Structure formats: C-alpha cells, structure tokens
C-alpha cells in the first residue's frame, strides 16, 4: 500500500477513453476513488460540479486550451484536488487549496500517486 488513501469521489472532464481507463487503474483503484461522473465538455461544469462534491477532478485539456480551467474548477470545488493533463501529454498540473497551481515534474504512476497522497515524494516547485 502506498501511504494514505483518499477514499473519495472522482470526476473526469474531457478525458479520452483510453486515458480514462489508465487513470482508473493507476489512480482511482490505488486510492480507493469511485468515478462518479464523466463530462465530455465544460458546458455544465459550473452548474453540476459543486453538487457532486468530488475529491478529485481530472481534466484533459483540448488542443490550444490553457490549464487555467483548473483554477476555475478549483473555485467551484475548493475542497477537491484538480489534476489537469495537457493534450500532448507533456505536462500535468495540480490545483489545490491552499497551494494553488503546482506543475508536476513527475507524473509517472508513482509520482502522481505520491503527489495526490503527499507521501513524501519530492514535490515539484509551485508556479505563480
């Protein structure tokens, strides 16, 4: 077992099906998170997300989209962690209170799990 389990609820937003399967295996199962909803666009996030009260929101960016959608989403569910994955797979960011935005230098399965559970994995620097 890797550190503390979150035991909570996860939501995926604009995540490709293959990537969703991988995230479920790597993150949701390891951290005991239940995938409670999937959104295929951002149109209803502001209306629906607060009522769902997720612990983790994973957002896949579309081509040309900036990761500020993570800050917007965190504003809707401030108790959650918001993981934003770039469309080309080159970077990931995590938005959470009170730290704000952190670029994940290591988003391998172990690095990602370490960041989400704060198990002592090296934390990448925060971006301003």
SVG drawing of the C-alpha trace seen along z (x, -y; Angstrom):
<svg xmlns="http://www.w3.org/2000/svg" viewBox="-26 -34 38 36">
<polyline fill="none" stroke="black" stroke-width="0.4" points="0.0,0.0 1.3,-3.5 0.7,-5.9 -2.7,-7.4 -5.7,-6.5 -8.1,-9.3 -11.3,-7.2 -13.5,-9.5 -15.1,-10.6 -13.5,-11.3 -14.8,-13.1 -13.3,-13.1 -13.7,-16.0 -12.8,-15.7 -10.6,-12.6 -10.1,-10.3 -11.5,-6.8 -8.1,-5.0 -6.6,-7.5 -9.6,-7.3 -9.1,-3.5 -5.4,-4.0 -6.3,-6.7 -8.9,-4.4 -6.4,-1.6 -3.5,-3.7 -5.2,-6.4 -8.8,-5.5 -8.2,-1.9 -5.0,-2.6 -6.5,-5.5 -9.9,-3.9 -11.7,-6.6 -15.1,-6.0 -15.5,-7.5 -18.9,-9.2 -19.2,-11.2 -17.6,-12.0 -18.1,-15.2 -17.4,-15.4 -17.3,-19.2 -17.1,-22.1 -20.6,-23.5 -22.3,-22.3 -19.3,-22.2 -20.4,-25.4 -23.9,-24.1 -23.2,-20.4 -19.8,-20.1 -20.5,-21.7 -23.4,-19.4 -21.3,-16.3 -18.7,-17.4 -15.8,-15.4 -12.5,-14.8 -10.5,-14.7 -11.3,-16.2 -9.2,-15.1 -9.3,-17.4 -7.9,-16.6 -7.0,-19.7 -8.1,-20.1 -5.7,-21.3 -4.9,-25.0 -6.7,-25.1 -4.8,-26.6 -4.7,-24.9 -6.5,-27.8 -9.6,-25.7 -8.0,-24.0 -8.2,-27.3 -11.8,-27.8 -12.7,-24.2 -11.0,-24.6 -13.1,-27.7 -16.2,-25.5 -15.0,-22.7 -12.3,-24.2 -12.0,-21.1 -11.0,-19.0 -7.7,-18.4 -7.9,-19.3 -5.5,-17.4 -5.0,-18.9 -3.4,-16.9 -2.0,-18.6 -3.4,-17.5 0.0,-16.3 0.9,-14.5 4.0,-16.7 2.9,-18.1 0.4,-18.0 -0.7,-20.5 -2.4,-20.1 -4.6,-22.8 -5.4,-22.6 -6.0,-24.8 -4.1,-26.5 -1.1,-25.7 -2.7,-26.9 -1.1,-25.6 1.8,-23.1 3.4,-21.8 4.0,-18.1 7.5,-17.3 6.9,-13.6 3.5,-12.3 4.5,-8.7 2.1,-6.5 4.3,-6.6 5.0,-10.3 1.3,-11.1 0.2,-8.9 2.9,-10.4 1.7,-13.9 -2.0,-13.1 -1.4,-11.4 1.5,-13.6 3.6,-10.5 6.9,-12.2 7.6,-12.1 9.6,-15.1 7.2,-17.9 7.9,-20.0 8.1,-23.8 4.9,-25.8 4.3,-28.1 3.0,-31.6"/>
</svg>
